[in-house]
Amino acid sequence: MSDLVAVIFDDETTAFDMRAALAKMQKEYFIEMDDCVVVTKNEKGKVKLHQSMNLSAAGAVNGGFWGVLFGLIFFNPLLGAAIGAGSGALAGKLSDIGIDDQMMKEVASGFTPGSSGLFVLIRKATTDKVLEGLKEFAGQGKVLRTSLKKDSEEALRQVLESV
């Protein structure tokens, strides 16, 4: 079961920096994330979701592969690839895996203009290594919501909210 963590920042860029730090930790196998989304609210109050993965592109690649395979079977690989890529892109665009987009938009509607948030769905983590890697963000974020155990949530709050 995955845990959800939502952290808000007073500017529009720090959430992107933290997402990059978490991605680096994922490459080092300190954390395993199911989803990681930055949400910004610009000065005009417009909320925008910045997904970490382009679902349409991933769907097109996957659909293209299956389309070529079926095309080879039925002796028309180009037509199969085109149909597969198109249907895969559409399926990727329509599917929503991970964190619910509507929930993130509702939460972000309460942000002050010019701020951002990071929503992370964590499958597994080496807690001490992740907290150490997040120390560069000390005093910059506020933990908004989590589904972590009480002691893990408190440790995260101490790292991010203390100056």
Secondary structure, DSSP 8 states (H G I E B T S, - for coil): --EEEEEEESSSSHHHHHHHHHHHHHHTTSEEEEEEEEEEE-TT--EEEEESS-HHHHHHHHHHHHHHHHHHHTT-HHHHHHHHHHHHHHHHHH---SS-HHHHHHHHTTS-TTEEEEEEEEEEE-HHHHHHHTGGGTTTEEEEEE-S-HHHHHHHHHHHH--
